[in-house]
Amino acid sequence: MTNLAAPTRDIVVIGASAGGVEALRDLVRGLPSDLPAAVFVVLHIGRHSQLAGILGRAGPLPAAEAKDGEPIEHGRIYVAPPDLHLLVHGTHVLLRRGPRENLSRPAIDPLFRSAACALGPRVIGVVLTGALGDGTAGLRAIKRCGGLAVVQDPSDAAVPSMPENALHHVAVDHCVPIARMAALLVQLVGSPAGDTPVVPRDIQMEAAIALQESSTMEKQDLLGEPAPFSCPECQGPLWQIEDGDALRFRCHIGHALSSEAMQAAQGEDIENTLWRLFRTHRERAELARRLAAKEPPQSVQADRYNTRAEGYAEDAAIIHRFILGRTDMQDPF
């Protein structure tokens, strides 16, 4: 096992979402087999993933899904498995099925935050293509703990939202297209890490939540102020966190959302509600028609049911037109 005590920048944490498979493949293709660093990768994925195999075939570094408790070694790529947060804890890897962050598990921020908390200036954080803002809070935590921040050039990204968000809220050290990313990382890896600052208390607390060591309403009060919103994941109360000039939210269960993820979740909730209303009104119209058919033709009761059916059908049509006109409710992923 490689000795990780040397004070060099030997931990590379990479996060990506939409368009990330291609970007990651291009990146790892340029990394040498003797890279003096460990590489950790989080990609927003579903219940099944072939990412480790794809990355292992793309370049000379061996890639595999991370295993809980395994030691960290140089020259390897650790890939977050489906439905588990990938975390760094001292010289070992941890996997936790903790609360989703930014509507995802695995999520980028927990990895970045845990690495920053555990290894400080030895960490290089990399945000690649993706939607919304996952990775920004974690990248800021890396910077606050003495690490480096690297972002894919948004104009080079398949989906530029994540790189743009990071650039807007974090003092990024390097912003390059994916074709230059591997060479940059090779240059940065192994350079002196510098002094280790005291880890800010809020970063420690949020890292502990991902590790499932701490998540109480009392401690959430220390992170921010109560917000007048409910958590889209569990419908519990939210706390508003002022993270530099970025606004984030976290509930006492531990679900965390960037402001972009919060808006996306609210939009999805609105759309789901409207579709339920549309379905209910169509069903009410159909029920009224069937009840009318049971009555004598042109009777008062039949007319009453038919009138109701027309009203329900008209309401359903209005709701449907409204749904089709709401372009802001499209799936951001």
N, C-alpha and C positions, 0 to 999 in steps of 0.2 A: 504494500500500500504506500502511495506517495505521501511524504511528509508534508502536511498542510500548515506547519508552523511558520514557514518563511513569510515575512511581511511583504508579499507581492500581490498584485491584482490577479488572483488565480481562480476567481469564481465569476462565471458569466451566466447571468439569468436572462432569458429571452421570452418575450410574450408576443403572441400574435392571435389574430382572429380571422375574419373573412379574408381570403386570399393568402392565408398564412402558409399553407402547405408548399406552394410554389416558392414563396420567399424563403422559407426555411431550407428547402432543398437547395436553392441557389447559394444560400449562405454557408451551409455546412460543407458543400462541395469544395469550398476554398480553404477550409481549415486543415492544417497539417496533422498527421498522425501523432506527432510528438508535442502537441499543444500542451504547454505547462499550465493547464487550467482544467477545471471541471465545468461542463456546460449543462445548464438546466433549461428545459423547454416546456412552456405551457401554451397549448393551443386550445381555443374553445372547441370542444368536440362533443359528440353525442355519446351514446352508451357503448359504442364500439369504435375502435381506432386502429389504423394500420400505420400510424405516424412513425413509430419507432423503426419499423422495417423500412419505410421509405427513406428516412434519414440515414439509417445504417448503410443502405445501398448507394446513397447519394455521394458519400465522401469516405475518407479513410478512417474517421473516428467511429468506434463502435457505439451504437445507440441501442438503448433498451428501455422499456418501461421501468420506472423506478420501483424499488421494493422497500417497504417500510423497515427502517432500522439499518439499512445497508450503509457501509462507510463511503465517504466521498473520496474519489480518486481522480487524479489528473488524467487527461486524455480520454474522457468518456462523456457521452451525452446521456443525461437522465431525462426521460420524457414522462410528463404527468399522465397517469392512467385515467381512463374515463371515470367520471363521478367521484374523483378524489382530489383534494388539494395537495399539491406537491410543496413541501416545506423544507427549509434548511434549519437544522438544529445542531449547533456545534460542528462536529466533524461527521455527522450522520444525516441521512435523509429520513424524513418523516412523511407519512401519508395520513391524511385525516379527512373523514367525511363530515366536515364542519359545515356551517351555514354557507349558502351560496353568496358570492359577492358579484355585484354587477350582473345579476341574473345567471351566473355561470358557476359551475364546479366541474373541472378545475378552473380557477380564476388566476389571473396574473398577479393582482395586488398582493394576495397572501404570500406567494412565493417571494416576490420582491421585498416585501416588508420583513419576512422572516430572515432572509439573507442579510438584509441591512442590519437587523437587530443582532444577528449572530456573528457576522464577520465584517461589518462596517466598511472600512476603506478598501478592503480586498475585493469588493463587489463591483462588477460592471453590469449595469442594467441596460437592456436593449428592448425598445418598443418597435414592433413592425406593423404592417398593415392590419387594419381592422376597423370595425364600427364602434361607435360610442366612445367611452373613455376609460375602459379597463387598462391598467398599467400606469396611469398618470399618478395616482396617489402613491403607489409602490415605488415609482421612479423618484418621486420627490423624497420619499423616506430614504432611499439609497443615497441621494445627494446630501441629505441632512446628517447622515451617518458617515460621510466622508468618501462615498463611492463615486463612480463616474456614470453619467447618463448619455446613452447613445440612442438616436432615433433615426428610423428610415426617412428619407426625404419624402414628404407627402406627395410630391408630384410623381414619384416613382412607385408609390403604393397602389395596389389594386383598389383598396378602400382606404382613403386618407384620414378618416376621422380620428383614429387612435393616435397616429403620429402628430396630427395637428393639435389635438388636445394636449398632448405631452409638451409640445413646443410652446403652447400658450401658457401653461401653468408651471413649467419646470425650467430651471436654468440649465439647459441641455449643453453638454460639452461638445458633442459631435452630431452632425446631421448629414448623412450620406445616402446615396442610392444603394440598393442591395448589391450591386455589382462591385462596390468598393467596401462593403461591410466586413467581409472576411479579412481582407488585408489590414483594415483598421484595427480589428480585434487582435490580430496577431501582433500588431505593433504595441497595443495597450497591455496585452496579457504579459505578465512577468515583470512589468515595471513596478518600482517601489510603491507600496500602498500608502505610505504616510502614517501620520499619527491617528490613533483611534479615539474619536471623540466620545463623550458621554452620550449614550443612546437616549433621546428624548422620551419622556414618560409616556406620551400618547402613542408613540411607535411601539414601545414595550407592551402597552395594554392591548393594542390591536393585534399585535403578533400573538399574544397570549390567547386572544379570542379564537384565532385560527387554529392554534394548538389545542383548543378546547380545555385550556387551563383556567380561563377566567371569562365570565360573561354574566354580570349582574346589573340590575337597574341602577344600583348605587354607583357602580364604577362607570356606567355609561354617562352618568351626570358629569363625570370628570372630563369626558371627551367633548361635550358640547351642550347646547341648550335644547330643551324639548321643542319639537317641530309640530306644526298644526297639520300633519299628514299621517297617514297610516302606512305601515310596511306593505308593499304589494305582494310579498312572499307569504307573510303570516298574519297580516292585518293588525299587528301590534303597533304600539306607539313608536315613533321615530325620534332620534336625536339628530340635530343639525350640527355638523362639524365644519368649522372654518379652517380649511387646510390651505394656508397661504391665501391666494386669491381664488381658490377653488372651493366650491360648496359640495359637501358630501353628506350622506345620511346613513345612520346605523340604528337598528332596533336592538332591544335588550336580549333577543335570542341570538343575535350576531349577524343577521343579514346586513350587508353593506351595499350601498349604491352610490355611484357618482350621480351628479345632477342630470347627466345625459341618460343614464340607465333609469333613473327615477321617472323622467319624462316619457321614456319609451315604455316603461311598465304601466304608467298611467294611461298612455294611448292604447295599449293592448287591452287594458281593463275596460276602457270606454268602448272599444270595438266589440269585445265579447258581450258587454251589456246590450249594445245595440242589436247584435245578432240574436241574442235571446229574446229581445223585444220583438224583432221581426218574426222569429219563429212562433212566438206565443200569439201574436196577432193573426198570423196565417192560420194557426190551429183553431183559434176562436172563431174565425170566419168560416172555416170548414165545419166546425161543430154546429154553428148556427144554421148553415145550409142543410145539414142532415136533420136537424130538429124540424126545420121548416118542411122538409120532405115528408115527415111523419104526420103533418097536419093536413086537413082538407085544403085543397088548392084554393087560393085567394081568400082564405079565412083570415080573421083578424090576427090570430096567433101566428099563422104562416107569414103574413105580411110583416109582423113584428120581428120574427126571426130573420127574414130576408133583409130587412132594414139594418138589423144589427150586423149581419154578414157583410153587407156593403160597406158599413162604417169601419169594421175591423179590417177589411181588405184594403180600404183606402189608407188607413193608418199604416198598415204593413208596407204599402207602396211608398208612402212618404219616408218611412224609416229606411227602406232599401235605397231610395234615391240619395238620402243623406249619407249612408254608408259608402256608396259608390263615389260620392263626391269628396270624401275625406281622404285626401292624399297623404296627410300627415300621420295616418295610422298604419302605414305599410310596415311590414316586419323589417326592423333595422339591420337584422343579421343576414 
